[in-house]
Amino acid sequence: MEQEPAAITELKLAEDVKPSMPKIENAREFMAKVKEYAQSDIIDKSITCTLLTELTIKKFDWYSLMRWKGPFAKLLESRGIYAQYTMPSTPQQNGVAERRNRTIMKMIVAYLLNRVPSKAIPKTPYELWTGKKPSLRHLHVWGYPVEKMKIIIFFLCFTLPLALGELKVGFYGSSCPKAESIVQQMVQKRFNRDKSITAALLRLHFHDCAVRGCDASILIDSTDDTPEKESGTNEGVRGFDLIDEVKESLEAACPSTVSCADIITLATRDAVALSGGPKYDVPTGRRDGLVSNANDIKIPGPSNPVSVISQFFASKGITTQEMVTLFGAHTVGVAHCSFFSDRFSNSQGKPDPTMDPSLSAKLMKLCNSTGDPATPLDQKTSFLVDNQFYKQILVKRGVLEIDQQLALDTSTKSFVSDLASNEDNFENSFASAMIKMGKIDVLVGNQGEIRKKCSAFNNRN
């Protein structure tokens, strides 16, 4: 290396156990001394270099070098020297300690991995070995306070979610590779003989996610408390038997691996596609809930105004536009007369003026028969997932009062028009809204459980 007479005029390495070093006149000597101290792993934390440019390197570590972009950095670059930016007060000063302690560092990695759950196994290896949960209280980080905070933020934002678990597309790719295909095949088999299963699963999925999140709590049979399934709000909800059948097949293929909450989500997705709706990927990795109580149900009824319905969806993180899109599920739904017969005669004894007279007459005739008959919410394409529902309510052919109000309320009518005018827009929006709904208050990682049977909690003894 040639001399750089004007590049560096002074270098001081101040350390408690070392005297200040003499003035260094050229770059060759400077680099030799830096190399000597770096390779001996005692390079000081308070190096100062006064340059002719009057810039000062305050600390010879990665934190300062990243901020200091002057002649010294250019000098290193011009000589092909790689400056490894390292954190002060760590066992990795310029890579020396890292090289000397690589085995130890790998042991630490293994130590940490043994204390976090994997995606395939809900418990940590430590729990499987010892039968108790691990403690991480004895672990700590070192270095500058600002660097500690960076590590903590990184851990909370990135590492912790991975340790606790998260939803991801293909979650069962390694733990149960055929999981999604098993679900699809069984839904296809049911759909072939009962096309109404799509509407049933859509309602089941919504009624599950709307109470305590998407945790399969709606599937639980009678317990000490009245479960969600037995609530009047869930009267007529169907599809439980299909979910149980799918779970039985998955347990045979991959015991205690696929959650009932994921089965509901996957089955609904597949049924939508079979009914002509959008095909989309859904993230999986949900866990099953440990509580099912009918008292937790707060789902508003179909006679509530748009404002009340919107507030309910907003409390679940669903926007008004997404809410209107999710109502598109009514394109394959049905309603019994008891849910809309009050529209035939209002307080003045007259039919609801927001309902097309011909539809009103048709439905009135239906509801005058015995029992509580049902009619499609989409009077045109009742077994297809398409945007016809929105076209119907734009011409006053909404069966439920809330459906019709979507096309009339100032906060929602523009969304109805957009979805009615563009089939592609509906499909894309519906897929996105369904994916988002499926993420409401999900349990992941070590939360909840993976039920062995969807209709019953696992034995907790």
C-alpha positions in Angstrom: 0.0 0.0 0.0 1.4 3.4 -1.0 1.7 6.2 1.5 -1.2 8.6 2.0 0.6 11.6 3.5 -2.4 13.8 3.7 -5.2 11.2 4.3 -4.7 10.5 8.0 -2.7 12.7 10.5 -3.6 11.2 13.8 -4.9 7.9 15.2 -5.5 7.3 18.9 -6.5 4.0 20.5 -7.6 4.8 24.0 -8.1 1.8 26.3 -7.8 1.4 30.1 -5.1 -1.3 29.8 -3.3 0.4 26.9 -1.4 3.7 26.7 -2.3 6.1 23.8 -0.6 5.1 20.6 1.9 7.4 18.9 1.1 9.5 15.9 0.8 7.5 12.7 2.1 9.2 9.5 1.0 7.0 6.7 -1.8 4.7 5.6 0.4 1.6 5.6 1.2 2.0 9.2 -2.3 2.9 10.1 -3.8 -0.2 8.5 -1.1 -2.4 10.0 -2.0 -1.1 13.5 -5.7 -1.4 12.9 -5.2 -5.0 11.7 -3.1 -5.8 14.7 -5.7 -4.6 17.1 -8.6 -6.1 15.2 -7.0 -9.5 15.0 -6.1 -9.5 18.6 -9.8 -8.8 19.4 -9.1 -5.9 21.7 -9.7 -3.0 19.3 -10.8 -0.1 21.4 -14.3 1.4 21.5 -13.1 5.0 21.4 -10.9 5.3 18.3 -10.6 8.8 17.0 -9.1 9.8 13.6 -8.7 13.5 12.8 -8.5 14.0 9.1 -7.5 17.0 6.9 -11.2 17.3 6.1 -11.7 17.9 9.8 -14.1 15.0 10.0 -13.7 12.7 13.0 -14.3 9.0 13.4 -15.6 8.8 16.9 -15.9 5.1 17.1 -14.4 2.3 15.0 -17.5 0.2 14.9 -20.3 -0.5 12.5 -22.7 1.9 14.2 -20.5 4.9 13.5 -19.0 3.8 10.2 -22.5 3.5 8.7 -23.0 7.2 9.6 -19.6 8.4 8.6 -19.2 8.3 4.8 -16.1 10.4 4.4 -12.5 9.8 3.2 -11.8 6.9 5.5 -14.6 4.8 4.0 -13.3 5.8 0.5 -9.8 4.8 1.4 -10.9 1.4 2.5 -13.0 1.0 -0.6 -10.1 2.1 -2.9 -7.8 -0.5 -1.3 -10.4 -3.3 -1.6 -10.8 -3.5 2.2 -14.1 -4.7 3.5 -15.2 -2.9 6.7 -17.4 -5.2 8.6 -19.8 -3.2 10.7 -20.0 -4.8 14.1 -22.0 -3.8 17.2 -19.9 -2.6 20.2 -19.8 -4.7 23.4 -20.6 -7.9 21.5 -18.5 -11.1 20.9 -18.1 -10.2 17.2 -15.6 -7.4 16.9 -14.6 -7.4 13.2 -15.5 -11.1 13.0 -12.6 -12.4 15.2 -14.7 -13.6 18.1 -17.4 -14.9 15.7 -14.8 -17.1 14.1 -13.4 -18.2 17.4 -16.8 -19.0 18.9 -18.8 -20.2 15.9 -19.5 -23.5 17.6 -20.7 -21.8 20.7 -22.9 -19.5 18.6 -24.4 -22.5 16.8 -25.1 -24.0 20.2 -27.0 -20.9 21.2 -29.1 -21.0 18.1 -30.0 -24.6 18.9 -30.7 -23.6 22.5 -33.2 -21.0 21.3 -34.9 -23.2 18.7 -35.5 -25.8 21.4 -37.5 -23.2 23.3 -39.9 -22.1 20.5 -42.6 -24.2 18.8 -42.3 -25.4 15.3 -45.0 -25.1 12.7 -45.4 -28.9 12.6 -45.4 -29.5 16.3 -47.5 -27.2 18.6 -45.2 -27.7 21.5 -41.6 -26.8 21.8 -39.0 -29.6 21.8 -38.2 -28.5 25.4 -41.8 -29.2 26.4 -41.9 -32.5 24.7 -38.7 -33.6 26.6 -39.5 -32.2 30.0 -43.3 -31.9 30.1 -43.2 -28.2 31.1 -42.9 -24.9 29.3 -39.5 -23.3 28.9 -38.4 -20.0 30.4 -36.5 -17.4 28.5 -36.1 -14.9 31.4 -32.4 -15.7 31.8 -31.6 -14.6 28.3 -30.6 -11.0 27.6 -29.0 -8.8 24.9 -25.9 -6.6 25.2 -24.5 -3.5 23.7 -25.5 0.2 23.5 -29.0 1.0 24.8 -30.1 2.1 21.4 -28.8 -1.2 19.9 -30.6 -3.2 22.6 -33.8 -1.4 21.6 -33.3 -2.3 18.0 -32.8 -6.0 18.9 -35.9 -5.9 21.1 -38.0 -4.3 18.4 -36.7 -6.8 15.8 -37.5 -9.6 18.1 -41.1 -8.4 18.8 -41.8 -7.6 15.2 -40.2 -10.5 13.4 -38.8 -13.3 15.6 -41.6 -13.5 18.2 -44.4 -13.9 15.6 -42.4 -16.8 14.1 -42.0 -18.3 17.5 -45.6 -18.0 18.5 -46.9 -19.0 15.1 -48.6 -17.2 12.3 -51.0 -17.8 9.4 -49.3 -18.6 6.1 -50.4 -20.1 2.8 -49.2 -23.8 2.7 -48.9 -24.0 6.5 -49.3 -27.8 6.3 -46.9 -28.3 3.4 -44.5 -30.4 5.5 -46.7 -31.6 8.4 -49.6 -32.8 6.4 -48.9 -32.3 2.6 -52.3 -33.7 1.5 -54.4 -31.7 3.9 -55.9 -29.3 1.5 -56.5 -31.9 -1.2 -58.3 -34.1 1.3 -60.6 -31.2 2.2 -61.2 -30.3 -1.4 -62.1 -33.9 -2.4 -64.6 -34.3 0.4 -66.2 -30.9 -0.3 -66.4 -31.9 -4.0 -68.1 -35.2 -3.0 -70.7 -33.4 -0.9 -71.2 -30.6 -3.5 -72.0 -33.2 -6.2 -75.1 -34.3 -4.3 -76.0 -31.1 -2.5 -75.1 -27.7 -4.1 -76.6 -25.9 -1.1 -73.5 -26.8 0.9 -71.8 -23.7 -0.4 -74.4 -21.4 1.3 -74.3 -23.6 4.4 -70.5 -23.3 4.7 -70.4 -19.6 4.1 -72.9 -19.0 6.9 -71.1 -21.5 9.2 -67.8 -19.7 8.5 -69.2 -16.2 9.2 -71.0 -17.3 12.4 -67.8 -18.8 13.7 -65.6 -15.9 12.9 -68.1 -13.3 14.2 -67.9 -14.8 17.8 -64.5 -15.0 19.5 -62.8 -15.1 16.1 -62.3 -17.9 13.6 -61.6 -20.6 16.2 -64.2 -23.3 15.4 -66.1 -22.6 18.7 -69.3 -22.9 16.8 -68.7 -26.6 16.3 -68.8 -27.6 20.0 -71.6 -29.8 21.2 -73.3 -29.4 24.6 -71.0 -28.6 27.5 -71.5 -27.2 31.0 -72.4 -23.9 29.3 -74.8 -23.6 26.4 -72.5 -23.7 23.4 -72.7 -21.3 20.4 -74.2 -24.1 18.3 -77.4 -24.1 20.4 -78.0 -20.4 20.3 -81.2 -19.2 18.6 -78.9 -17.0 16.3 -77.3 -20.2 14.9 -80.6 -21.9 14.3 -80.5 -23.4 10.8 -76.7 -23.2 10.5 -75.6 -26.4 8.7 -72.4 -28.1 7.5 -71.3 -29.5 10.9 -71.5 -33.1 9.7 -69.2 -32.3 6.7 -66.6 -30.7 8.9 -66.7 -33.7 11.2 -66.2 -36.1 8.2 -63.3 -34.1 6.9 -61.7 -34.0 10.3 -62.0 -37.7 10.7 -60.2 -38.2 7.4 -57.5 -35.8 8.3 -56.9 -37.4 11.7 -56.4 -40.7 9.9 -53.8 -39.1 7.6 -52.1 -36.6 10.0 -53.2 -37.1 13.7 -53.5 -33.9 15.8 -52.2 -31.7 13.0 -54.9 -29.8 11.1 -57.2 -27.6 13.2 -61.0 -27.6 12.8 -60.8 -23.8 12.3 -58.7 -24.3 9.2 -61.0 -27.0 8.0 -63.9 -24.6 8.0 -61.9 -22.0 6.2 -60.6 -24.4 3.5 -63.9 -26.1 3.0 -65.7 -22.8 2.5 -63.0 -21.6 0.0 -63.4 -24.8 -2.0 -67.2 -24.7 -2.0 -67.1 -21.1 -3.3 -64.9 -22.2 -6.2 -67.2 -25.1 -7.0 -70.1 -22.7 -7.2 -68.4 -20.6 -9.9 -66.9 -18.2 -7.5 -63.2 -17.0 -7.3 -60.4 -19.5 -6.7 -58.0 -18.1 -4.1 -55.3 -19.2 -1.6 -56.1 -18.9 2.1 -53.4 -18.8 4.8 -53.7 -21.5 7.4 -52.2 -22.2 10.8 -55.3 -21.4 13.0 -55.8 -23.1 16.3 -59.0 -24.3 17.8 -60.6 -22.3 20.7 -61.1 -23.5 24.2 -64.4 -21.7 24.9 -67.9 -21.9 23.3 -70.6 -19.9 25.0 -73.9 -18.8 23.5 -73.8 -15.7 25.6 -70.9 -14.4 23.6 -73.0 -14.1 20.4 -73.7 -10.5 19.5 -74.5 -10.9 15.8 -77.1 -8.3 14.7 -80.2 -9.5 12.9 -81.3 -8.8 9.3 -83.8 -6.1 10.4 -81.1 -3.9 11.9 -80.1 -0.7 10.0 -77.0 -0.5 8.0 -75.3 1.7 10.6 -75.6 -1.0 13.3 -74.4 -3.7 10.9 -71.5 -1.6 9.9 -70.5 -0.9 13.5 -70.5 -4.6 14.2 -68.2 -5.4 11.3 -66.0 -2.5 12.2 -65.5 -4.0 15.6 -64.1 -7.0 13.8 -61.7 -4.9 11.7 -63.9 -5.2 8.6 -64.4 -1.9 6.6 -67.8 -0.9 5.2 -66.7 -1.7 1.7 -65.5 -5.2 2.8 -68.8 -5.7 4.6 -70.8 -5.0 1.5 -68.6 -7.4 -0.4 -69.1 -10.1 2.2 -72.9 -9.7 1.8 -72.2 -11.1 -1.7 -72.4 -14.5 0.0 -76.2 -14.0 -0.1 -75.9 -14.8 -3.8 -76.2 -18.5 -2.8 -78.1 -18.1 0.4 -81.8 -18.6 1.4 -84.0 -17.0 3.9 -87.1 -18.4 5.7 -90.3 -16.4 5.7 -90.0 -15.6 9.4 -87.0 -13.4 8.5 -88.8 -11.2 6.0 -92.6 -11.6 6.3 -92.8 -8.3 8.2 -92.0 -6.5 5.0 -95.4 -7.5 3.5 -97.2 -5.2 5.9 -95.6 -2.2 7.6 -97.1 -0.1 10.5 -99.6 1.4 8.1 -100.6 -2.0 6.9 -99.0 -1.5 3.5 -96.2 -3.5 1.8 -92.6 -2.3 2.1 -92.2 0.3 -0.7 -88.5 -0.7 -1.1 -89.5 -4.1 -2.4 -90.5 -4.7 -6.0 -94.3 -5.3 -6.0 -94.0 -8.5 -8.1 -91.5 -10.0 -5.8 -93.6 -9.0 -2.8 -96.6 -10.8 -4.2 -94.6 -13.9 -5.0 -93.1 -14.1 -1.5 -96.4 -13.4 0.2 -98.0 -16.3 -1.6 -95.1 -18.5 -0.6 -95.3 -17.5 3.1 -99.0 -18.1 3.3 -98.4 -21.8 2.9 -97.9 -24.0 6.0 -94.6 -24.1 7.9 -91.8 -21.7 7.4 -90.7 -22.1 3.8 -87.5 -20.5 2.4 -86.7 -18.6 -0.8 -83.3 -17.8 -2.4 -81.8 -14.4 -1.5 -80.7 -14.2 -5.2 -83.8 -14.8 -7.2 -81.8 -15.2 -10.5 -78.7 -17.4 -10.0 -79.3 -19.0 -6.6 -76.5 -21.6 -6.8 -73.8 -19.5 -8.4 -71.4 -17.2 -6.6 -71.5 -14.2 -8.8 -72.5 -10.5 -8.7 -76.1 -11.1 -9.6 -77.1 -10.4 -5.9 -76.1 -6.8 -6.3 -77.9 -6.4 -9.5 -81.1 -7.7 -7.9 -81.0 -5.3 -4.9 -80.4 -2.3 -7.3 -83.9 -3.0 -8.7 -85.6 -3.5 -5.3 -85.5 -7.3 -5.4 -83.7 -7.8 -2.1 -85.5 -10.4 0.1 -84.1 -9.3 3.4 -84.5 -5.8 4.6 -80.8 -5.4 5.3 -79.9 -6.6 1.8 -82.2 -4.0 0.2 -80.9 -1.2 2.5 -77.4 -1.8 1.2 -78.5 -0.4 -2.2 -80.2 2.6 -0.6 -78.0 3.7 2.3 -75.6 6.5 1.4 -72.7 4.8 3.0 -73.0 1.6 1.0 -74.9 2.2 -2.2 -71.8 3.2 -4.2 -70.1 -0.1 -3.3 -73.2 -2.0 -4.4 -73.1 -0.2 -7.8 -69.4 -1.0 -8.3 -69.8 -4.7 -7.5 -72.9 -5.0 -9.7 -71.2 -3.4 -12.7 -68.1 -5.5 -12.8 -67.9 -9.3 -12.3 -64.1 -9.4 -12.1 -64.2 -6.6 -9.4 -66.6 -8.7 -7.4 -64.5 -11.9 -7.6 -61.3 -10.1 -6.6 -63.0 -8.2 -3.8 -64.9 -11.2 -2.5 -61.8 -13.3 -2.3 -59.9 -10.6 -0.5 -62.7 -10.0 2.0 -63.1 -13.7 2.7 -59.4 -14.0 3.4 -59.5 -11.1 5.8 -62.6 -12.4 7.5 -60.8 -15.7 8.0 -58.1 -13.9 10.0 -60.4 -12.3 12.6 -59.0 -12.9 16.1 -57.4 -16.2 15.1 -55.4 -18.3 17.6 -51.9 -19.3 16.5 -48.7 -20.9 17.9 -49.3 -22.3 21.4 -52.7 -20.7 21.7 -55.8 -22.9 21.9 -55.5 -26.5 20.8 -55.7 -28.8 17.8 -58.9 -30.8 18.5 -59.0 -34.5 17.9 -62.7 -34.2 17.3 -64.3 -30.9 16.1 -67.4 -31.2 18.2 -65.6 -31.6 21.5 -62.7 -30.0 23.4 -59.7 -32.2 24.0 -59.4 -33.9 27.4 -57.7 -31.4 29.6 -56.8 -33.7 32.5 
